[in-house]
Amino acid sequence: MKSDDDQEGHSLSATPGELTSEIVSAALSAVPVAGGPMAAIANGLISRRQNRRLNKFLVDLAADMKGLEQRINRDFAKSEEFEAVAEDVFSKAAETRQQEKLDALRAIFLNTLLSDRPSYDATAEIAQLVHDFQARHIVMLRILADPLRADQEMGTGVGSGGGIATSIMSIFRKLLPEWTEDEIDRTWAELHERKLHSTPGTKVMMTDRGIHQLEGRLTRFGQHVVGFLTHPD
């Protein structure tokens, strides 16, 4: 996992062929119930932006929705509030260059559409967080959401500890070896300032329980946000 201060490291790579506006519109229109309004909103953005990343985002979203068709909240999908959510999320996706943020916006949209009690205000708040974030914030949030899984994906570089003492900084240096200490420290502090986790500072020494030291550090709001950022199965 890399920091995103180098935008090239996180920009969407080139896709084979051209995703034309016609292909995007057809993909969205094929989505049951919600496809018509989505295509109308997307067509306006596509005509203004000519944005390859946006086109791919929309085609991927359409594919996700067809796979989740039976779980779509159909009443919400027919509402004006849904159209407002689509316009907000699609507009933010059009302004986004980083794949982590595009993936997060797609998950936000899908989780809203699948919710029993969707709320434009709740979705807009979290979409704005993602818009304001750098990709590094999302990477760190995902680690805090499931530290054990993150450690396994990185080859259990942290493990269960066993030393005398450790720190948040020491753990993240193992999980994110390509990040500088400054990137880790700033990202941790900025997430804390947003009330997403409960621990100020990265260098306070603590008992070495390895990766388990990251467990339970998300606030209730942080858990709520991560729930929206997690792609539905």
Secondary structure, DSSP 8 states (H G I E B T S, - for coil): ---SSSGGGTB----SS---HHHHHHHHHTSTTTHHHHHHHHHHHHHHH--HHHHHHHHHHHHHHHHTGGG--HHHHTSHHHHHHHHHHHHHHHT--BHHHHHHHHHHHHHHHH-SS--HHHHHHHHHHHHHS-HHHHHHHHHHH-HHHHHHHTTSSSTT--SSEE-HHHHHHHH-TTS-HHHHHHHHHHHHHTTSBS---S---EE--GGGGGTT-B-HHHHHHHHHHS---
